[in-house]
Amino acid sequence: MTNAWDDEFKCPYCGADLVSAAYNKHSDVLLVGEFPGEEEVQQGIAFCGAMSRILKQEMAVLGLDMKSFRCTNLWLHTPNKNPECFKMGVEQVLKEAKDKRIIFLLGSDTVKYFTGKNVSDVSGLRVKSPLLSAPVILASQNPAVVFHGTVGEIRHSLKIFKSEIEAN
Ligand SMILES: [Zn+2]
């Protein structure tokens, strides 16, 4: 558990509270989101805010438990202009990605950084990343697109995600 007042969980570059990886440490499946939202920052836990509630709910429909996977974000705090802060998040993803079987990249910034592609071109598809060595890497829109009325694409991506989990 992280505490906002614990120095160990402050960014060494800008002093912001850090939100590091959450949930099942032993899972061979990693979900990578874009950046922690307000609730995540407050609680110091990744994947606990509005976007994650959508994701959790949509996964539950398919019989998947979001918390059974490992979850982290491209940014460990609210994005800023400091390249060192960004690098710290990337390093965390690379560390968490080690030995993973399936990596699920969520959101345009995450997909763009790891694959060089636009999420609209690869959402729901297997992708390749020069930075990640997992046998299966999937791309998806940020589940928050549901708030703009486009739930179909997320459901499609999650079905592909589920079939990859069951196929391996
Ligand atoms: Zn920082």
Boltz pocket constraint, residues with backbone or C-beta under 6 A from the ligand:
constraints:
  - pocket:
      binder: B
      contacts: [[A, 11], [A, 12], [A, 13], [A, 14], [A, 15], [A, 16], [A, 77], [A, 82], [A, 85]]
      max_distance: 6.0
